[in-house]
Amino acid sequence: MVSWLGAARLVVGVAVRADPRRAVSVLVLIPLFNIVAAAQALGLRAMVDGAAGRQLTGALTGGLVLVGVTVFVHQASAVATDLRQVLQQRVGLEFDRRLMELCSGPAHLDHYHDPEFLDTAELVRQRRTEFGGAFAALVENAGLLARFVGAVTLMAFVSPLLALLPLAIVPLVLALRWQANVVAAAEVAGAEADRQRAALLTLATEPAAAAEVRLYRLGGEIATRHRAAFAVSARRREAARTRGAVAVAAGWLLFCVALVAGLYLVTRSVLAGTASAGEAVLVLLLGTRLVGATTGLSWLIGWLRRALHTVALYQRLAGHPRDGAAGNRIPTTARRDDATDGRNPTTPERDDATGGRCAELPERGDLVLDGVSFRYPGEPAAALGPIDLRLPAGATVAVVGDNGAGKSTLVALLAGLYPPSTGRISFGGQDLAAVNPDVWRGRITAVFQDFCRFELLARETVGVGRLDAVDDRAAVGSALADAGATGIVAELPAGLDSRLGRTFPDGTDLSSGQWQKLALARGRMRTSPTLVLLDEPAASLDPDSEAELLHRYLAPARSGAAAPITVVVSHRLTTVRDADLIVVLHEGRIVEYGTHAELVARAGRYAQLYALHAAAYATGPAVVPASATHRDEMPAGSGQPR
């Protein structure tokens, strides 16, 4: 009950904040109009008694009351309904905004690896249209409850026994509540299957997988698995609905028996002469309305409970633990730190929104990982570490290794997307755990392996790399030139103002390589970052194009006293051999580090990988150092000396 009350309070609070005047008007007027509607029965009683007693004045007065109340309630209810619908839309939009903040606002990405969070988020996404409906359900329930109370009160004046009718509805309400609970529990239990079904539908309908689906004739297999996933979730829901329907039917039977008994008592009073004909008509009308109100109330209660359950799921997302792997982290704030061209000025120590302290960052320094390890939520083993590593200021560092070695995890930790499970990461001697993550990320630019294809205008697709310059054509043009992507935009129908992607009818789709070049340009929008992260930045390009692009991207950054630390992850070792430092990862540990020449001379794991890679572009067989498969690797967890 506490969760439902909390959900109801949240809905009302959101409505009041979204539009205070409309919210108060709707919450007050709709129940009031339903109470006033009971006066229709009083007018009808006066009209019937006046006609039966041949009293023209009484009959006309009753008729005027009946007509006046009916017209007033009808018109006022229409106005209140229009107000409610506008407010309902605003409440839905506000919840959409909050849902986006819940998913994209946290400083770290731990929640995207938590099955419970993902299942709850899937349910909320499926039922997000019910947020606005939750407010409508609250208002309609309040109005119908007011009508119900008004009808019972008037009936009690005719016969006190009729005031006991509300007791007969209690079993029905309890049955409806139980039905809603079991159905909601079945939906939660089937959320994982629903998520699997949605993923299969996406796989079969989106173009990304179309070629392989047809080549391997997977259409039938995907459809079979889709049906199986649906059957798992549907079986639970249908069984719950059946049990709930039986309970609700029993509640209805009890209520109908009580209502018929009440009408029988009133009829006997009329026949005995202790009640007037008008009172009999009043009871008949109110009894009919009571049945209608109860019928509506049963449906509205179900609607309300489902809507409030959706809001409660949202509250569960809002209460999901943040940064659980880190323990004590400084939460992100709502302010933007990208207005300084990627160079956040030294931020004086200040109170953040939660009363914590945010330490300042130096302009320049070494980036040091001390005993750092990371384990994804729910995984038994660490994906990375423990490792010790120093990235010198202004250095270019290449990270290489087999698939699954932990390279992308290392990049995510450096970007502040995950907090370390153990150890600390510091910059210029300042522990980043004491720094607002937004401040640190405001000094980073990155191109990720799984880059985003922003289906926006071309200048916006690049410009979002620095929001304060998203409409700066000169800045966007410079970033495109640095990434070697000017030709892509030149071929678009409207140049920088061309819409990209398949989502919109006038959109222009690009090849994977073209999208990747725009991602590289986006990474060039911040022209003076502290840290540059390139995680397989040209995986969709050929080796020559990758080498040329990395040269364009890295060459300007490698000169000058303010040069950033640049970290490059690549499987193509020939493109990173000029790095100042090469770090070799294997099974989450650093096994070698040094320059290209030092590592080749060492004839260890790097030398073996480099020889195999070079063989792919040579006419002769690969020459693998004989000692590469026998030399002892560095002890696990070792790193660069301090």
N, C-alpha and C positions, 0 to 999 in steps of 0.2 A: 504493500500500500504506500509505503514511504517513497518508493521509486516512482510510482504513478503520480503522487502528489508533486514530487519534485519535477517530473516531466511537465505536468500541467502548469506549474509556476513558471517554468522556463518558457513555455509557449506564450503564456500571457505576458511575461516580461519582454519577450522579443517583439510581440505585437505592440506593446505600449511604446517601446523604444523606436520601432519602425514608423509609427504614426500615432502619437498620443491621443489626438482629438478623435480620430476615427475609432481607435480601440475603445476608449471610454464610452463613446456613443453607442457602439455595437454591443458592448458587454452590458450596458444598462438598459438600452431601449428594447432589445429583442425579448429578454425575459419580461419586461414591463408590458409589452404589447400582448404577450401570451396570457398574462394575468388579466389584463383588461378584456381579453376575448371572452372570459367567463361571463361578462355582463350580457353577452348575447342570450345566454340561457335565462337570465333574469328578465330581459325584455320579452322573450317568448312566453315565459310563465305569465307575466302581466297581461300580454295580449290574449292568451287563451282564457285566463280567468275573467278578463273583461268581456270577452265574447260569450263565455258560458253564462255570465251573470247579466248579460245585456247592458253592460256599462261601456258606452261608446268612448268616454274620456280615457278610461283605463286601458281599453283595447288600443286606441290610437297612441297613447303614451308608450305602451309596451312596444308597438310596432315601430315608432320613431326611435326608441332606444335600440331595438334590434338592428334597424337599417343603419343608424348612425354609427354604432359600434362596429358593425361589419365593414362599412366603407372606410372608417378610420383605421382599423386594424389592417385591412388589405393594403391601403396605400402606404401606411407607415411601415409595414413589414417589407413592402417592395423597396422602399428607400433604404431601410436597414440592411436588406439583402445585398443591394448594390454596394453599400459601404463595406459590408463583410467580404464580398468577393474581391474588391480592390485591396483590402487589408490582407486577405488570404494570400494574394500574389506577392505582396511585399514581405510577408512572413516567410514564404517559400524561398524568395530570393535571398533573404537574410540568412536563412539556414544553409543555402547553397554556398554563400560566401564563407560562412563559418566552417562548413565541411571542407572547403578548399584549403582554408588556413590550417585545419587540423592535420590534413595530409601533407601539405607542402610547407607548413610553418615551423615544425620542430627543427632544432639545430642539427640533429643527426638523423640517420636513416634506419635506425634499429627496428622501428615499427614495421618496415616493409619486409622484415624477415621473421615476423612473429605470426604464426598461423592463426592465432586467436584474433589478432588485430585484422588480418586479411579477411577472415570469415565474416567478422562483424562489419567491416567496411563494405564487403560485397553485398550484404543484406541492406545496408543503408543506401548504397548506390541503387539497388533495385527498387527501393521504396522511398526514394528521396522526394517524389512528388507528394508524399503523404505529410510532409512537414507543414505546408500551407493548409492541408486538410485537417491537421490536428487542431488548428485554431477554429476552423469551421465546425468541426465535431464538438469542440467545447461549447461554442456559442449555441449550436442547435440543441445540444443536450440540455443546456441551461434553459433555453426557451421552452422545450418540451416538458422539462421538469416543472417549470413555472405553470404551464397549462395543466399539468397533472395535479399539482397542489391546489390550484384554483378550483378545478372540477371536484376534487374530493372534499374541499372545504364547503362548497355549496351543497353538495349531497349530504353532508353531515347536518346541515340545518334542516333538511327534510327528515332524515332518519339517522340518529347517532350511530346505529349499527353499520350504516354505510361508510362511516369513517374508518372502520376496520379493514376496508378493502385494500389499502396499501400494504397491509401485512401479507395479503395473498400474493403480492408481486415479489416479495423477498426471495422465495425459492427460485422464481424465474430469473431474477437478477443474479443470484448466486450461480445458477446453471450457465448463464451467459458468460459470467466471469470465468468459470472453470473451462468452458469451451474455448474462450480466447487464450487462456493460459496454455492449454494442451496444444492448440494449433501453433501458437508462438514458439513453444518448445520444439515442436516438430520442424518448424522452419529453421530454427537455429541449428538443430541436429543435421539438417540437410544442406546447410550452407556450403560445406566443402564440396558436396556433389554438385550443387548449383554453380559453384565457381569453376569446377572442372567442365561442366556443360557449357558455360559461357566461353571458356577458353577453346573448346572444340569448335564451337560455332564460329568464333573469330578465325580459327585456323582454316576452316572450310570456306569462309566467305571473303577474306581479305586477300589482296593480290600478292602479299609478300611470300606466301607459301604456295601460291597457285601452281608454279612450275613443278615442284616436287610432288604435290598432291596428285597431279595428273601423270607425271612420269612413273611414279610407283603405284598408281591406281589405288590411292588411299581413300577416295571418296566414300566407298561403302564401309570401310573400317571405321572411319571417323563418325559416320552416321550411326553405326552400331554402338559405338562407345557413347555417343551423345544420347541415344535412347536408353542405354543402361544407366547412365548418370541421372537422367530424368526419372527413370523408374525408381531409383533409390530414394530420391528426395520426395517424389510424388506419393510413393507408397506410405511414407511416414505421415505426410500431410493429410492424405485421404483417410487414413485410419483415425487420426486425431479428430478430423471433422465429423466422421461418423459417430464416434463416441460422444462428441459434444452435441450433435444434433439430437441424439436420444435423450440426453439430460435436459436440453432446452424444451423438447416436446413434452416431457413430464411436467416441467414448470408451467408451461402454457395450459396444460390440462387442469392443473390445480387452480390457476387463476380464473379460468373460464367457469369452473364450478362455483367459485366464490362469487363471481359477478352475477351469474344466473340466480343464485340464492338471494342476493341483494335485491335484484329486480322483482323477484317473487314477493318479498316482504313489502315493497312499496305498492305493488299491485293489490295486495290484500288490504293495505291501508286505504287505498282509493275506493275499493269495493265496500269497505266498512264505513266509509264516510268520514274518516278521520284525516284525510288528505284531499286536496282539491285536484281538479283535472289539470290545472296548470302545473302543479307540483309533479304530477305523473309525467307530463310532457317534459318538464325540466329534468327529471331523473332519467327519462328515456334518452333525451339528448345528451346529457352529461355521461350517461353510461356508454352511449355510442362513442362519444369523444374519448372516454377513458380507455375503451378498447383500442381506438385509433392511436391514442397517446402511448399506450402500452406496447402496441405493435411497433410504432415508430421508435419508442424508447429502446426496445430490444435490439432493433437494427442499429440505432445510433450508439448504444452502449458498445456494441461490437465494433463499430467504426471508430469510436473514441478509444477503445482499448488498443486496437491495432495501431492507430495513429500515435498514441502515447507510448506504445511499445517501440515504435520506430524512433521516437524522440529519446526514449531510454537507451536505445542502441547508440544513438549519437552521443549521449552522455557517457556511455561506456568508452567510446572512442576518445572523448575529451578527457576522461580520467585514466586513459592508458598510460602506464609508466613511461616517462621520457628518459632517454639516455641511461637505461637500466644497466648497461655494461660498464658505465663509467663511474657510477656511484654519485659523486658530487661534481656537477658541472654547472657552469654559469649559463642560464637559459638565454636563448636569443631574444632580442627585443624587436619591436616593430619598425625601427627606423632603418633607413637605407644608408649604406656606407659606400655607394659606388659613384657619388657625385664628384669625386676628386680624381677621376681618370685612373682608378685603380690604385691610387696612392693615398691611403687614409693617413692623415697627419697623426703624429703621435698623440694618442688620446689620453688626456689626464685621467688619473684614477677617479672614478665616479661611482655613484650608486646606480645600479640598474633597477628595473621595474620590480624586482623581488627583494630589494634590500641588500643584495650581495655587492661585492666590490669587483670592478673590472680593472685589471692592471693594464698599464700602458705597454705599447710595443715599440721597440727601437726601430729606426729606419732601416738598419742594415745589421746583418749578423749571420752566424752559422745556424743551420737547422739541424738539431741533434735529436736522435732517437736513443733513449736509454732504457734498455730492458723491455722494449715494447713488444707486446703480443696482442693478437686480436682473435676472438672466437665469435662467430656469428651466433645469434640467439638460437637455442635449441640444438646446436651442433655439439657433439661430444669432444671434438678435437679443435685445436686452434688452427685457423687458416694461415696465420703468419706468426713467426717468432717463437721464442723471444729473440729480438735482434738488437744490436747496438750499431749505430751508424751516424757519422757526421757528414753533412752536406755543406761544404765550405761556401761562404758568401761569394756570389758571382760565378760559381762553378756550373759546368754542364755535366750532369750525371745521367748515365744510361743504365737502365735496369733490364736485365735479360734473364731468360730462363724458360723452361718448358711450360706448356699449358698447365694451369693449376698450381704454379709455383708460388703464387701470392703476390704477383706484380700489381694487379689492379687493386688488390686490397691495400697494398702499401700506398698507392696513389690516393685512394680514398681516405686513408688515415692522414696523409700529408695535407689533404684538402680540408680536413676537419669534418668530413661527412660522417665519420664514426669516431667515437672516443676509444682510446686504447683500453683493452681489457686489463692489461697490466703495464707498468712502466710509465714513462712520461716523454712527451715531445716538447722541446723548447726551441725558441727562436731568439738569438742574441742573448741567451741566458734566461729569458723569461718563459716560464712554464705556460704553454698554451691552454692548459686546463683552467687558468685564472683569467683568461681573455675571452671576451664575448666572441663566440664563433663567427658572427657576422662581421666583426672587425677584422678578424684574420682572413676570412674568405673575401673580404673587400680588397685585399692586397694580392689576390691570386687570380691568374687566368689559366684556363684549362681547355683541352680538347680531349674528350673521353672516347673510349673505344665504342661504346654504345651512345653515340651522339644523338641529339634530338633533332627531328625534322620539323622545325617550327613552320607550320603552314600559314604564314603571314605574308605581308608584302616583302619583296626581296630585301629592301633596305631595313625592314624591321627584323627579318630573320637574322641578319648580320648585326644590326644595331643593338639588339637586346643584350649583347655582350657588355654593353655599358649603357644603362638605361638613360642617364642624363644626356647621352649623345645619340639616342635612337633615331632622331629626326635630322641629325647633322650629316648632310650628304657628303661633305668633304671628309669627315672622319670615317664614314662607311666606305667611301671610295678608296681612301688610303689603306684601310684594313683589307679590302678586296685585292688591291695591288700587292700588298705584302704577302698575301696567301696565293697569289697567282690565279685569282678567280675573276678577274675583270672581264675576261672573255665570256664567262658564263652569263653574267648579267647583261652584257652587250647583245647577246643573242635572244634575250627574253623580249616578248612583244611590247612591253611598256617599260623596259629597263628596270630601274630600281623600284618603280611603282607596280611591277607585275606581281600578281598574287601567285603563291607557290602551293603545290600540293593538289590532291584529288578531292579534297573535301568540298570545295566550291566549284560551281560550274565554269567560272572563268579562270580557274587555277591551272598552272602549268607544272606538270610533274617533272622531276629531274632524275637522272641516273644516280646510283649510289655514290659514284665518284664525285659527281657535281654537288650532291648534298654534303659530302665530306669536305670539299673545298670551301663551301660556305661556312661549315663548322669551324674550319681553320681560320677563316676570316673573322668569324665571331670572336675567336680567341685572341685576335690581334686588336680588338677594339680598346682593350686596356693597354695603353702604350708603355706604361712605366710600372709594371707589377713587381712585387717582391719575389714571387714564386711563379714559375711557369710549369704546368703539368701537361704532358703530352702522352696519353695512354693509347698506343697504337693509332697515332693521329692520321695515318694514311693507309689503313688496311685495305681500303677499297681501290687503291691506286696501284699502278705498276711500279716496280722498283726504281726506275729512272725518275718518274714523277715524284715519288716519295723523297728521293734524295734531293731533287731540286727544291721541293716545297720545304723540307726541313732546313735546307740551307737558307731559303728566304726567311723562314720563321726564326731561325736561331742566330743567324749571323749578326743582325742588328743588336741582339740582346747580349752578345758575348763581349762587347767592347764597352769601355767606360767604367768609372768607379761605381756607378749605380746599377751595374749589370745585375739581373735577377739570378736566383738559383733556378736552373732549368733541369727538370727531370723528364727523361724520354724513355718510354717503354716501347720496345720494338722487337719483333721476331727476326727482322732483317738486320743482321749484325753488321753488314757492310755500311749501313747508313749511320751507325752510331760509333764507329771505331775511332772517330776524332774527339770523342767526349773526354773531358778532363778526368773522369772517374767512371769506371764500369763496375756495376754491382751484379753479381750472379746469384740468383735465387734458385733454390731447389727444395721442394717440399716445405715451403714456408720459412726456410732458413737461408742466411747468407753463407755461401760456401766459398766464394772467391770475391776479390775486389782488386782494383788497380787500373792502370792504363791499358790500352789495347796491346801495346808492345810487351808490357810486363806479363800480362795474362797469357799471351801466345808463347812467350819464352818459358812460362811456368809449365806449359804443356798439360794443363789440367782440364777441367770440365769446359771452360770457355774455349780453349783451343780446339777441343773436340767439336763443340757446337759450331765454331767459326769455320772449321775445315769442312764440315758437312754442308753448311750453308753455301760456302764458296763453290762447292762441287756442283751445285744446282745450276751455276752460271758458267761452268767450265766445260771444255770438250773432253777432258781426260777424267780418270777416276779420282775420287777424293783421296787426299793424303792426310790421314788422321795420325797425329802423333802417337807413337807406340805406347808411350807412357800415360796417355790420356785416360785409358781405362784402368790403369793400375795405381796411378798416383793418389796418395791420400788427399782427400779434400779437407778444407778447413773445418775445424770442429763446429758442430751445429751451434748456432746462437752467437758465434763470434762476429765481430764487425770491425769497422775501420778504427784503428787506434786513435785515441784522443790527441 
